[in-house]
């Protein structure tokens, strides 16, 4: 389900007239829906370590270099050097002094900090991407921008989560007659996403809802 389809689903739930193109989205509520969809999509992608956001990349660490620019677009889960897992530490001072604990790496500002090696090393990095959207060319990005953009949240969960979540945020009134229904559908979809996309059945569903 692409961005424009999600917008139209929201409009349908809210009893508003649906649109054919982005140029018709001129009302204040239209603009609010556009903004809320992006916000909720990013919030949902950030609240759990979702398997569908896992990525893997390699980064060269030249010999003698102890600081490199952090090229990882997201949160590092595992980092391996020569097949050995290196653990993250907040002890930046030890790296600055050139005496870090063995088997660790750290970060400072937009830099990753490592022990000094006498030869080039290839960092094997597994991370959760911060990107939440894919365009029609398959390129990943953070926000919805065009009608054909698609959320990384898998179907069929994405429709319920983004549509009902947006309606909840837009109305923000528990007394509104559709509010309990939207909330119920949102919670059900989030629980299902957690349980049915987990790598292990031992991962129990956890429901989280964000409201302004």
TIDRENMAR-937445 format. One line per field, with one value per atom (N, C-alpha, C): x, y, z; residue number from 1; atom name; residue in one letter. Coordinates in Angstrom, 3 decimals, padded with zeros to 6 digits, always signed. Atoms other than C-alpha are relative to their C-alpha. Last residue first. Layout:
N
c1 (X	...)
c2 (Y	...)
c3 (Z	...)
seq (NUM	...)
atom (CA	...)
type (A	...)
//
This chain:
212
c1 (-000.494	+000.765	-000.604	+000.976	+000.031	+000.628	-000.505	+002.278	-001.083	+000.770	+000.997	+000.504	-000.401	+003.050	-000.776	+000.746	+001.830	+000.467	+000.073	+004.370	-000.695	+000.435	+004.057	-000.022	+001.401	+006.094	-000.364	+000.144	+009.364	-001.468	-000.159	+009.547	-000.059	+001.329	+008.125	+000.071	+000.271	+011.541	-001.391	-000.783	+012.515	-000.280	-001.137	+009.690	+000.717	-001.223	+007.494	+001.238	-000.089	+004.322	+001.216	-000.051	+004.462	+000.285	-001.049	+005.392	+000.138	-001.280	+003.324	+001.144	-000.220	+000.357	+001.335	-000.281	+000.606	+000.294	-001.340	+000.855	+000.405	-000.983	-002.153	+001.420	-000.001	-004.303	+001.073	-000.658	-003.352	+000.104	-001.408	-004.231	+000.766	-000.621	-007.526	+001.498	+000.009	-008.595	+000.721	-000.976	-007.573	+000.122	-001.343	-009.436	+001.068	-000.235	-012.562	+001.399	-000.260	-012.378	+000.294	-001.285	-011.961	+000.270	-000.852	-014.802	+001.293	+000.676	-017.457	+000.854	+000.438	-015.178	-000.491	+001.465	-015.087	-000.531	+000.546	-011.436	-001.525	+001.140	-010.515	-000.610	-000.522	-007.154	-001.100	+001.176	-008.909	+000.370	+000.679	-005.739	-001.177	-000.796	-003.666	-000.715	-000.048	-006.288	+000.712	+001.334	-006.886	-000.061	+000.140	-003.157	-001.346	-000.855	-002.821	-000.106	+000.697	-005.841	+000.837	+001.298	-004.323	-000.687	-000.156	-000.695	-001.333	-000.826	-001.153	+000.034	+000.682	-004.071	+000.797	+001.233	-002.486	-000.700	-000.252	+001.035	-001.289	+000.001	+000.007	+000.078	+001.149	-001.002	-000.030	+001.429	+001.605	-000.257	+000.602	+005.114	-001.531	+000.827	+006.405	-000.764	-000.707	+008.962	-000.753	-000.599	+006.465	+000.732	+000.592	+005.888	+000.734	-000.853	+006.494	-000.755	-000.325	+004.320	+000.900	+001.201	+002.615	+000.324	+000.748	+005.882	-001.121	-000.070	+007.560	-000.894	+000.871	+007.241	+000.134	+001.377	+010.199	-000.756	+000.620	+013.453	-001.488	-000.105	+014.764	-000.800	+000.518	+015.403	+000.202	-000.926	+015.818	-000.656	-000.599	+013.788	+001.002	-001.237	+013.090	+000.719	+000.351	+009.441	+001.220	+000.646	+010.547	-000.214	-000.653	+011.143	-000.723	+000.789	+010.298	+000.853	+001.319	+011.414	-000.846	+000.920	+015.129	-001.291	+000.923	+016.802	-000.980	+000.025	+018.385	-000.996	+001.397	+018.902	-000.039	+000.642	+022.492	-001.480	+001.422	+024.858	-000.743	+000.961	+028.419	-001.430	+001.246	+031.380	-001.081	+001.008	+034.378	-001.267	+001.345	+037.100	-000.995	+001.026	+040.552	-001.334	+001.393	+043.675	-000.941	+000.384	+046.910	-001.458	-001.173	+048.787	-000.288	-000.434	+045.558	+001.170	-000.884	+044.807	+000.445	-001.419	+041.811	+000.834	-000.485	+038.556	+001.418	-001.343	+036.439	+000.391	-000.146	+033.423	+001.453	-001.154	+032.869	-000.099	+000.337	+029.734	+001.148	+000.614	+029.932	-000.372	-000.052	+032.086	-000.466	+000.376	+031.667	+000.087	+000.803	+033.075	-000.392	-000.012	+034.692	-000.895	+001.051	+035.591	+000.169	+001.283	+037.458	-001.136	-000.021	+040.400	-001.413	+000.125	+039.811	-000.072	+001.352	+040.983	+000.035	-000.091	+044.447	-001.385	-000.686	+045.101	+000.143	-001.313	+044.255	+000.794	-000.734	+041.361	+001.432	-000.375	+040.202	+000.815	-001.058	+040.270	+000.463	-001.286	+038.352	+001.132	-000.689	+035.491	+001.409	-001.279	+034.424	+000.822	+000.093	+030.826	+001.323	-000.225	+031.501	-000.123	-000.006	+030.262	+000.245	+001.102	+031.255	+000.136	-000.458	+033.457	-001.213	+000.971	+032.531	+000.624	+000.177	+035.416	-000.964	+000.897	+035.216	-000.251	-000.658	+038.262	-000.842	-001.291	+036.487	+000.733	-001.022	+032.793	+001.259	-001.149	+030.193	+001.099	-001.244	+026.733	+001.069	+000.341	+023.503	+001.256	-000.820	+024.513	-000.468	-000.551	+021.705	+000.733	+000.869	+020.876	+000.734	+001.253	+022.474	-001.005	+001.163	+025.934	-001.252	+000.779	+028.620	-001.293	+001.056	+030.139	-000.906	+001.350	+033.241	-001.015	+000.558	+036.430	-001.397	+001.280	+038.681	-000.441	+000.823	+041.544	-001.355	+001.082	+043.548	-000.885	-000.462	+046.883	-001.056	-001.037	+045.851	+000.424	-001.404	+042.716	+000.978	-000.755	+039.261	+001.478	-001.444	+037.155	+000.556	-000.680	+033.402	+001.494	-001.415	+031.193	+000.641	-000.918	+027.405	+001.430	-001.391	+024.452	+000.885	-000.841	+020.820	+001.426	-001.394	+018.044	+000.729	-000.885	+014.880	+001.478	+000.091	+012.570	+000.853	-000.821	+013.790	-000.018	+000.727	+012.289	+000.961	-001.071	+014.296	-000.597	-000.445	+011.290	+001.187	+000.340	+010.059	+000.449	-001.015	+011.923	-000.280	-001.251	+009.983	+001.054	+000.187	+006.699	+001.292	+000.116	+007.827	-000.106	-001.340	+009.012	-000.038	-000.819	+005.682	+001.401	+000.338	+003.795	+000.830	-000.417	+005.570	-000.238	-001.457	+005.265	+000.483	-000.391	+001.558	+001.515	+000.188	+001.076	+000.408	-001.025	+002.572	-000.092	-001.299	+000.464	+001.108	-000.074	-002.671	+001.359	-000.218	-002.032	+000.137	-001.397	-001.633	+000.334	-000.828	-004.935	+001.469	+000.015	-006.573	+000.796	-000.830	-005.458	+000.056	+000.641	-006.918	+000.932	-000.235	-004.820	-000.587	-000.156	-004.409	+000.365	+001.308	-005.791	+000.072	+000.369	-002.321	-001.359	-000.499	-001.320	-000.429	-001.390	-003.480	+000.368	-000.670	-006.706	+001.481	-000.644	-008.332	+000.654	-001.292	-010.814	+000.537	-000.067	-013.593	+001.405	-000.381	-013.633	+000.031	+001.167	-015.536	+000.281	+000.412	-012.600	-001.217	+000.332	-012.102	-000.568	+001.210	-012.251	-000.456	+001.116	-009.729	-001.322	+000.244	-007.360	-001.204	+000.606	-007.698	-000.323	+001.416	-007.054	-000.731	+000.691	-003.822	-001.486	+000.139	-002.723	-000.745	+001.050	-003.417	-000.238	+001.281	-001.374	-001.164	+000.286	+001.568	-001.369	-000.878	+001.624	-000.541	+000.852	+000.000	+000.884)
c2 (-001.337	+013.867	+000.488	-001.062	+010.164	+001.313	-001.332	+007.136	+001.030	-001.013	+003.597	+001.365	-001.351	+000.535	+000.993	-001.065	-003.068	+001.349	-001.120	-005.792	+001.152	-001.304	-009.165	+001.026	-000.301	-012.035	+001.375	-001.445	-013.004	+000.333	-000.351	-016.727	+001.504	-000.049	-017.454	+000.366	+001.086	-016.537	+000.148	+001.159	-014.491	-001.209	+000.322	-012.053	-001.244	-000.326	-010.911	-000.298	+000.729	-012.634	+000.354	+001.456	-011.699	-000.721	+000.439	-008.023	-001.516	-000.310	-007.280	-000.514	+000.984	-009.071	+000.228	+001.280	-007.015	-001.077	-000.101	-003.830	-001.299	+000.058	-004.786	+000.046	+001.356	-005.591	-000.142	+000.882	-002.344	-001.426	-000.371	-000.286	-000.964	+000.508	-002.103	+000.290	+001.461	-001.537	-000.589	+000.411	+002.130	-001.523	-000.254	+002.759	-000.493	+000.961	+001.108	+000.161	+001.332	+003.051	-001.064	+000.074	+006.363	-001.386	+001.013	+005.876	-000.251	+001.304	+007.659	-001.095	+000.099	+010.535	-001.419	-000.028	+010.566	-000.091	+001.313	+009.442	-000.059	-000.174	+012.678	-001.367	-000.163	+012.941	+000.242	-000.338	+013.383	+000.246	-001.164	+013.561	+000.431	-001.194	+011.257	+001.258	-000.223	+008.527	+001.304	-000.473	+008.879	+000.290	-001.383	+008.608	+000.578	-000.836	+005.481	+001.471	-000.207	+003.958	+000.855	-000.649	+004.498	+000.275	-001.384	+003.828	+000.719	-000.811	+000.733	+001.463	-000.256	-000.814	+000.950	-000.748	-000.423	+000.350	-001.419	-001.388	+000.800	-000.796	-004.696	+001.500	-000.908	-006.462	+000.979	+000.273	-005.837	-001.329	+000.949	-005.158	-000.011	+000.859	-001.963	-000.950	+001.258	-000.676	-000.944	+000.206	+001.979	-001.337	+001.087	+002.510	-000.123	+000.462	+005.595	-001.015	+001.422	+005.736	-000.531	+000.844	+009.061	-001.484	+000.106	+010.837	-001.026	-001.246	+012.130	-000.031	+000.008	+009.557	+001.353	-000.506	+009.969	-000.348	-000.171	+008.264	+000.296	-001.358	+006.847	+000.106	-000.228	+003.520	+001.459	-000.734	+003.243	+000.293	+000.886	+000.519	+000.670	+000.534	+002.569	-000.926	+000.930	+003.122	-000.573	-000.636	+004.601	-001.012	+000.392	+002.694	+000.675	-000.082	+004.133	-000.461	+000.590	+003.713	-000.145	-000.231	+004.467	-000.770	-001.056	+004.435	+000.347	-001.227	+001.093	+001.010	-000.308	-001.455	+001.335	-001.158	-002.659	+000.086	+000.322	-005.520	+001.080	-000.689	-004.327	-000.444	+000.662	-006.319	+000.485	+000.064	-003.996	-000.627	-000.180	-004.788	-000.204	+000.910	-004.230	+000.319	-000.342	-002.720	-001.063	+000.296	-003.600	+000.380	-000.166	-002.511	-000.315	+001.258	-001.996	+000.282	-000.131	+000.863	-001.385	+000.191	+000.342	+000.164	+001.381	+001.795	-000.065	+000.115	+004.955	-001.463	+001.275	+005.697	-000.151	+000.859	+009.356	-001.309	+000.815	+011.504	-000.922	-000.824	+012.943	-000.906	-001.376	+010.451	+000.893	-001.044	+006.711	+001.358	-001.057	+003.576	+001.009	-001.197	+000.250	+001.036	-001.018	-002.732	+001.072	+000.509	-006.049	+000.995	+000.932	-005.011	-000.443	+001.388	-002.039	-000.896	+000.560	+001.213	-001.447	+001.221	+002.685	-000.607	+001.053	+005.397	-001.293	+000.196	+008.232	-001.098	-001.247	+009.325	-000.120	-000.037	+005.712	+001.251	+000.992	+005.450	-000.033	-000.492	+008.725	-000.984	-000.719	+007.509	+000.395	-000.487	+004.962	+000.649	-001.463	+004.689	+000.615	-000.546	+001.127	+001.523	-001.454	-000.894	+000.392	-000.570	-004.543	+001.511	-001.118	-006.025	+000.641	-001.041	-009.451	+001.042	-000.188	-011.408	+001.146	+001.016	-012.664	+000.110	+001.321	-010.658	-001.092	-000.208	-007.519	-001.337	+001.051	-007.817	+000.465	-000.416	-005.173	-001.042	+000.753	-006.123	+000.584	+001.141	-004.162	-000.802	+001.207	-000.758	-001.063	+000.417	+001.793	-001.330	+000.702	+003.620	-000.345	-000.745	+005.040	-000.737	+000.847	+003.666	+000.858	+000.098	+005.798	-000.784	+001.002	+006.899	+000.004	-000.548	+008.772	-001.130	-000.126	+007.012	+000.602	-000.694	+007.206	+000.046	+000.345	+004.871	+000.699	-000.971	+004.754	-000.452	-001.150	+002.897	+001.039	+000.269	+000.494	+001.294	+000.049	+001.574	-000.241	-000.717	+000.618	-000.093	+000.156	-000.360	+000.877	-001.297	-000.633	-000.238	+000.079	-003.648	+001.378	-000.709	-003.649	-000.210	+000.393	-005.566	+000.737	-000.128	-004.500	-000.411	+000.439	-005.285	+000.111	-001.163	-003.180	-000.377	-000.518	-006.132	+001.263	+000.773	-007.853	+000.590	+000.804	-005.087	-000.731	+000.457	-003.879	-000.968	+001.387	-002.106	-000.271	+000.487	+001.467	-001.431	-000.254	+003.085	-000.690	+000.645	+001.716	+000.112	+001.450	+002.574	-000.735	+000.438	+006.129	-001.518	-000.037	+006.657	-000.467	+001.009	+005.515	-000.064	+001.311	+007.507	-001.102	+000.089	+010.745	-001.388	+000.083	+010.285	-000.202	+001.282	+009.506	-000.188	+001.044	+012.456	-001.370	-000.082	+014.955	-001.125	+000.232	+013.897	-000.014	+001.438	+013.673	-000.354	+000.666	+017.198	-001.508	-000.231	+018.546	-000.682	+000.760	+017.012	+000.092	+001.390	+018.333	-000.906	+000.132	+021.844	-001.438	-000.415	+021.517	-000.225	-001.423	+021.445	+000.457	-000.012	+017.771	+001.413	-000.225	+017.957	+000.100	-001.402	+018.408	+000.339	-000.791	+015.063	+001.461	-000.454	+013.262	+000.824	+000.751	+011.247	+000.339	-000.781	+012.355	-000.927	+000.514	+010.950	+000.783	+000.352	+013.080	-000.480	-001.100	+013.020	-000.511	-000.453	+010.551	+001.268	-001.279	+010.245	+000.605	+000.232	+006.566	+001.255	+000.824	+007.368	-000.231	-000.873	+010.197	-000.754	-000.904	+007.882	+000.892	+000.835	+005.249	+000.831	+000.182	+007.975	-000.896	-001.279	+008.955	-000.152	-000.158	+005.323	+001.285	+000.933	+004.937	+000.082	-000.593	+008.071	-000.901	-001.194	+006.703	+000.607	-001.155	+003.238	+001.207	-001.192	+000.000	+001.238)
c3 (-000.346	+021.881	+001.293	+000.220	+021.825	+000.409	-000.262	+021.441	-000.323	+000.737	+021.759	+000.404	-000.379	+022.727	-000.852	+000.640	+022.732	+000.528	-000.928	+023.542	-000.716	+000.476	+021.841	+001.119	-000.291	+023.327	-000.511	-000.138	+021.630	+000.193	-001.406	+022.358	+000.230	-000.595	+018.914	+001.471	-000.936	+017.548	+000.582	+000.429	+014.501	+000.872	-000.868	+015.231	-000.514	+000.731	+012.321	+000.830	+001.263	+013.508	-000.844	-000.135	+017.187	-001.310	-000.928	+017.000	+000.016	+000.632	+013.910	+000.865	+001.065	+015.466	-000.706	-000.648	+018.657	-001.040	-000.568	+016.595	+000.699	+001.082	+014.462	+000.545	+000.561	+017.488	-001.072	-000.969	+019.232	-000.539	-000.067	+016.148	+000.917	+001.223	+015.608	-000.022	-000.044	+019.232	-001.204	-001.003	+019.156	+000.065	+000.525	+015.911	+000.962	+001.081	+017.310	-000.578	-000.580	+020.570	-001.058	-000.695	+018.648	+000.609	+000.636	+016.181	+000.767	+000.081	+018.317	-000.635	+001.388	+019.367	-000.263	+000.050	+023.167	-001.427	-000.353	+023.260	-000.059	-000.915	+021.412	+000.293	-001.375	+019.657	+001.019	-000.808	+016.284	+001.458	+000.570	+014.202	+000.860	-000.275	+016.421	-000.513	-001.451	+016.475	+000.323	-000.388	+012.721	+001.498	+000.459	+012.067	+000.400	-000.826	+014.196	-000.373	-001.279	+012.474	+000.953	+000.201	+009.031	+001.336	+000.436	+009.897	-000.160	-000.884	+012.017	-000.425	-001.264	+010.174	+000.884	+000.243	+006.743	+001.305	+000.235	+007.829	-000.179	-001.227	+009.386	-000.256	+000.005	+006.170	+001.167	+000.078	+004.919	+000.702	+000.945	+006.107	+000.029	-000.845	+007.753	-000.926	-000.198	+005.251	+000.938	-001.318	+004.195	+000.046	-000.785	+000.464	+001.340	-001.101	-001.704	+000.863	+000.130	-004.828	+001.109	-000.048	-003.978	+000.002	+001.250	-003.235	+000.124	+000.763	-000.082	-001.235	+001.172	+002.698	-000.697	+000.031	+005.016	-001.274	-001.313	+006.041	-000.092	-000.519	+002.773	+001.288	-001.345	+001.028	+000.424	-000.860	-002.729	+001.349	-000.980	-004.446	+000.922	+000.576	-007.566	+000.968	+001.082	-006.569	-000.713	+001.151	-003.247	-001.117	+001.246	+000.008	-001.165	+001.228	+003.442	-001.183	-000.260	+007.058	-001.263	+001.111	+006.950	+000.228	-000.419	+010.364	-001.113	+000.777	+009.503	+000.567	+000.298	+012.250	-000.731	-000.626	+012.131	-000.363	+000.098	+011.357	+000.790	-000.862	+010.728	-000.309	+000.388	+009.408	+000.963	-001.052	+009.735	-000.573	+000.534	+007.225	+001.137	-000.503	+008.691	-000.682	+000.317	+007.155	+000.560	+001.384	+008.952	-000.208	+000.863	+012.083	-001.460	+000.602	+014.051	-000.946	+001.161	+016.439	-000.470	-000.323	+018.714	-001.270	-000.036	+017.410	+000.544	-000.567	+017.608	+000.161	-000.678	+015.399	+000.416	+000.256	+014.557	+000.765	+001.179	+014.205	-000.388	+001.039	+017.747	-001.172	-000.481	+019.641	-001.130	+000.948	+019.298	+000.672	-000.599	+020.916	-001.078	+000.842	+020.082	+000.665	-000.106	+022.250	-001.070	+000.482	+021.998	+000.107	+001.130	+024.172	-000.378	-000.418	+026.467	-001.232	-000.165	+024.968	+000.461	-000.814	+025.668	+000.227	+000.744	+023.112	+000.764	-000.618	+025.521	-000.694	+000.193	+023.293	+000.550	+001.418	+023.184	-000.296	+000.207	+026.987	-001.454	-000.497	+027.269	-000.267	+001.079	+025.069	+000.422	-000.520	+027.712	-001.119	-000.116	+026.500	+000.441	-001.331	+025.307	-000.036	-000.137	+022.326	+001.456	-000.772	+022.089	+000.112	-000.828	+019.369	+000.663	-000.327	+018.001	+000.913	-001.441	+016.546	+000.251	-000.542	+012.960	+001.487	+000.110	+011.901	+000.648	+000.643	+013.150	+000.037	-000.035	+013.961	-000.718	+000.800	+014.872	+000.177	-000.179	+016.082	-000.903	-000.860	+016.616	+000.330	+000.118	+015.256	+000.994	-001.296	+015.126	-000.152	-000.927	+011.868	+001.279	-000.033	+008.756	+000.886	-000.245	+009.454	+000.138	+001.235	+007.819	+000.194	-000.175	+011.135	-001.225	+000.045	+010.034	+000.140	+001.343	+011.073	+000.092	+000.101	+014.111	-001.450	-001.168	+015.130	+000.003	-000.197	+011.886	+001.165	-000.761	+011.958	+000.295	-000.998	+009.189	+000.683	+000.451	+007.344	+001.157	-001.032	+008.704	-000.381	-000.099	+005.689	+001.120	+000.009	+006.230	+000.179	-000.326	+005.428	-000.128	+000.888	+005.515	+000.458	-000.217	+006.928	-000.994	+001.182	+007.373	+000.358	-000.124	+009.836	-001.344	+000.115	+009.408	+000.134	+001.371	+008.646	-000.200	+000.938	+011.814	-001.401	+000.984	+013.952	-000.936	+000.884	+016.941	-001.024	-000.178	+018.437	-000.923	-001.342	+019.038	+000.271	-001.025	+016.119	+001.330	+000.385	+013.136	+001.095	-000.028	+014.837	-000.354	-001.395	+015.557	+000.092	-000.613	+011.985	+001.450	+000.683	+010.479	+000.622	-000.552	+013.105	-000.653	-001.401	+012.203	+000.564	-000.069	+008.455	+001.428	+000.592	+008.651	+000.067	-001.012	+011.037	-000.541	-001.036	+008.588	+001.013	+000.631	+005.612	+001.050	+000.290	+007.777	-000.592	-001.281	+009.107	-000.192	-000.367	+005.586	+001.325	+000.945	+004.522	+000.407	-000.450	+007.696	-000.934	-001.201	+006.745	+000.505	-001.246	+003.245	+001.191	-000.278	+000.062	+001.334	-001.458	-000.797	+000.459	-000.615	-004.336	+001.524	+000.197	-005.850	+000.613	-001.119	-004.319	-000.116	+000.094	-006.866	+001.231	+001.059	-007.057	-000.105	+001.056	-003.817	-001.019	+000.422	-001.292	-001.195	+001.415	+000.193	-000.346	+000.886	+003.973	-001.435	+000.770	+006.172	-000.807	-000.588	+008.601	-000.699	-001.410	+007.802	+000.656	-000.033	+004.068	+001.439	+000.375	+004.425	+000.056	-001.138	+006.273	-000.284	-001.037	+003.555	+001.237	+000.362	+000.967	+001.003	-000.220	+002.720	-000.289	-001.454	+002.852	+000.341	-000.426	-000.868	+001.505	+000.381	-001.592	+000.413	-000.797	+000.407	-000.329	+000.097	-001.138	+000.780	+000.000	+000.000	+000.000)
seq (212	212	212	211	211	211	210	210	210	209	209	209	208	208	208	207	207	207	206	206	206	205	205	205	204	204	204	203	203	203	202	202	202	201	201	201	200	200	200	199	199	199	198	198	198	197	197	197	196	196	196	195	195	195	194	194	194	193	193	193	192	192	192	191	191	191	190	190	190	189	189	189	188	188	188	187	187	187	186	186	186	185	185	185	184	184	184	183	183	183	182	182	182	181	181	181	180	180	180	179	179	179	178	178	178	177	177	177	176	176	176	175	175	175	174	174	174	173	173	173	172	172	172	171	171	171	170	170	170	169	169	169	168	168	168	167	167	167	166	166	166	165	165	165	164	164	164	163	163	163	162	162	162	161	161	161	160	160	160	159	159	159	158	158	158	157	157	157	156	156	156	155	155	155	154	154	154	153	153	153	152	152	152	151	151	151	150	150	150	149	149	149	148	148	148	147	147	147	146	146	146	145	145	145	144	144	144	143	143	143	142	142	142	141	141	141	140	140	140	139	139	139	138	138	138	137	137	137	136	136	136	135	135	135	134	134	134	133	133	133	132	132	132	131	131	131	130	130	130	129	129	129	128	128	128	127	127	127	126	126	126	125	125	125	124	124	124	123	123	123	122	122	122	121	121	121	120	120	120	119	119	119	118	118	118	117	117	117	116	116	116	115	115	115	114	114	114	113	113	113	112	112	112	111	111	111	110	110	110	109	109	109	108	108	108	107	107	107	106	106	106	105	105	105	104	104	104	103	103	103	102	102	102	101	101	101	100	100	100	99	99	99	98	98	98	97	97	97	96	96	96	95	95	95	94	94	94	93	93	93	92	92	92	91	91	91	90	90	90	89	89	89	88	88	88	87	87	87	86	86	86	85	85	85	84	84	84	83	83	83	82	82	82	81	81	81	80	80	80	79	79	79	78	78	78	77	77	77	76	76	76	75	75	75	74	74	74	73	73	73	72	72	72	71	71	71	70	70	70	69	69	69	68	68	68	67	67	67	66	66	66	65	65	65	64	64	64	63	63	63	62	62	62	61	61	61	60	60	60	59	59	59	58	58	58	57	57	57	56	56	56	55	55	55	54	54	54	53	53	53	52	52	52	51	51	51	50	50	50	49	49	49	48	48	48	47	47	47	46	46	46	45	45	45	44	44	44	43	43	43	42	42	42	41	41	41	40	40	40	39	39	39	38	38	38	37	37	37	36	36	36	35	35	35	34	34	34	33	33	33	32	32	32	31	31	31	30	30	30	29	29	29	28	28	28	27	27	27	26	26	26	25	25	25	24	24	24	23	23	23	22	22	22	21	21	21	20	20	20	19	19	19	18	18	18	17	17	17	16	16	16	15	15	15	14	14	14	13	13	13	12	12	12	11	11	11	10	10	10	9	9	9	8	8	8	7	7	7	6	6	6	5	5	5	4	4	4	3	3	3	2	2	2	1	1	1)
atom (N	CA	C	N	CA	C	N	CA	C	N	CA	C	N	CA	C	N	CA	C	N	CA	C	N	CA	C	N	CA	C	N	CA	C	N	CA	C	N	CA	C	N	CA	C	N	CA	C	N	CA	C	N	CA	C	N	CA	C	N	CA	C	N	CA	C	N	CA	C	N	CA	C	N	CA	C	N	CA	C	N	CA	C	N	CA	C	N	CA	C	N	CA	C	N	CA	C	N	CA	C	N	CA	C	N	CA	C	N	CA	C	N	CA	C	N	CA	C	N	CA	C	N	CA	C	N	CA	C	N	CA	C	N	CA	C	N	CA	C	N	CA	C	N	CA	C	N	CA	C	N	CA	C	N	CA	C	N	CA	C	N	CA	C	N	CA	C	N	CA	C	N	CA	C	N	CA	C	N	CA	C	N	CA	C	N	CA	C	N	CA	C	N	CA	C	N	CA	C	N	CA	C	N	CA	C	N	CA	C	N	CA	C	N	CA	C	N	CA	C	N	CA	C	N	CA	C	N	CA	C	N	CA	C	N	CA	C	N	CA	C	N	CA	C	N	CA	C	N	CA	C	N	CA	C	N	CA	C	N	CA	C	N	CA	C	N	CA	C	N	CA	C	N	CA	C	N	CA	C	N	CA	C	N	CA	C	N	CA	C	N	CA	C	N	CA	C	N	CA	C	N	CA	C	N	CA	C	N	CA	C	N	CA	C	N	CA	C	N	CA	C	N	CA	C	N	CA	C	N	CA	C	N	CA	C	N	CA	C	N	CA	C	N	CA	C	N	CA	C	N	CA	C	N	CA	C	N	CA	C	N	CA	C	N	CA	C	N	CA	C	N	CA	C	N	CA	C	N	CA	C	N	CA	C	N	CA	C	N	CA	C	N	CA	C	N	CA	C	N	CA	C	N	CA	C	N	CA	C	N	CA	C	N	CA	C	N	CA	C	N	CA	C	N	CA	C	N	CA	C	N	CA	C	N	CA	C	N	CA	C	N	CA	C	N	CA	C	N	CA	C	N	CA	C	N	CA	C	N	CA	C	N	CA	C	N	CA	C	N	CA	C	N	CA	C	N	CA	C	N	CA	C	N	CA	C	N	CA	C	N	CA	C	N	CA	C	N	CA	C	N	CA	C	N	CA	C	N	CA	C	N	CA	C	N	CA	C	N	CA	C	N	CA	C	N	CA	C	N	CA	C	N	CA	C	N	CA	C	N	CA	C	N	CA	C	N	CA	C	N	CA	C	N	CA	C	N	CA	C	N	CA	C	N	CA	C	N	CA	C	N	CA	C	N	CA	C	N	CA	C	N	CA	C	N	CA	C	N	CA	C	N	CA	C	N	CA	C	N	CA	C	N	CA	C	N	CA	C	N	CA	C	N	CA	C	N	CA	C	N	CA	C	N	CA	C	N	CA	C	N	CA	C	N	CA	C	N	CA	C	N	CA	C	N	CA	C	N	CA	C	N	CA	C	N	CA	C	N	CA	C	N	CA	C	N	CA	C	N	CA	C	N	CA	C	N	CA	C	N	CA	C	N	CA	C	N	CA	C	N	CA	C	N	CA	C	N	CA	C	N	CA	C	N	CA	C	N	CA	C	N	CA	C	N	CA	C	N	CA	C	N	CA	C	N	CA	C	N	CA	C	N	CA	C	N	CA	C	N	CA	C)
type (X	X	X	X	X	X	X	X	X	X	X	X	X	X	X	X	X	X	X	X	X	X	X	X	X	X	X	X	X	X	X	X	X	X	X	X	X	X	X	X	X	X	X	X	X	X	X	X	X	X	X	X	X	X	X	X	X	X	X	X	X	X	X	X	X	X	X	X	X	X	X	X	X	X	X	X	X	X	X	X	X	X	X	X	X	X	X	X	X	X	X	X	X	X	X	X	X	X	X	X	X	X	X	X	X	X	X	X	X	X	X	X	X	X	X	X	X	X	X	X	X	X	X	X	X	X	X	X	X	X	X	X	X	X	X	X	X	X	X	X	X	X	X	X	X	X	X	X	X	X	X	X	X	X	X	X	X	X	X	X	X	X	X	X	X	X	X	X	X	X	X	X	X	X	X	X	X	X	X	X	X	X	X	X	X	X	X	X	X	X	X	X	X	X	X	X	X	X	X	X	X	X	X	X	X	X	X	X	X	X	X	X	X	X	X	X	X	X	X	X	X	X	X	X	X	X	X	X	X	X	X	X	X	X	X	X	X	X	X	X	X	X	X	X	X	X	X	X	X	X	X	X	X	X	X	X	X	X	X	X	X	X	X	X	X	X	X	X	X	X	X	X	X	X	X	X	X	X	X	X	X	X	X	X	X	X	X	X	X	X	X	X	X	X	X	X	X	X	X	X	X	X	X	X	X	X	X	X	X	X	X	X	X	X	X	X	X	X	X	X	X	X	X	X	X	X	X	X	X	X	X	X	X	X	X	X	X	X	X	X	X	X	X	X	X	X	X	X	X	X	X	X	X	X	X	X	X	X	X	X	X	X	X	X	X	X	X	X	X	X	X	X	X	X	X	X	X	X	X	X	X	X	X	X	X	X	X	X	X	X	X	X	X	X	X	X	X	X	X	X	X	X	X	X	X	X	X	X	X	X	X	X	X	X	X	X	X	X	X	X	X	X	X	X	X	X	X	X	X	X	X	X	X	X	X	X	X	X	X	X	X	X	X	X	X	X	X	X	X	X	X	X	X	X	X	X	X	X	X	X	X	X	X	X	X	X	X	X	X	X	X	X	X	X	X	X	X	X	X	X	X	X	X	X	X	X	X	X	X	X	X	X	X	X	X	X	X	X	X	X	X	X	X	X	X	X	X	X	X	X	X	X	X	X	X	X	X	X	X	X	X	X	X	X	X	X	X	X	X	X	X	X	X	X	X	X	X	X	X	X	X	X	X	X	X	X	X	X	X	X	X	X	X	X	X	X	X	X	X	X	X	X	X	X	X	X	X	X	X	X	X	X	X	X	X	X	X	X	X	X	X	X	X	X	X	X	X	X	X	X	X	X	X	X	X	X	X	X	X	X	X	X	X	X	X	X	X	X	X	X	X	X	X	X	X	X	X	X	X	X	X	X	X	X	X	X	X	X	X	X	X	X	X	X	X	X)
//
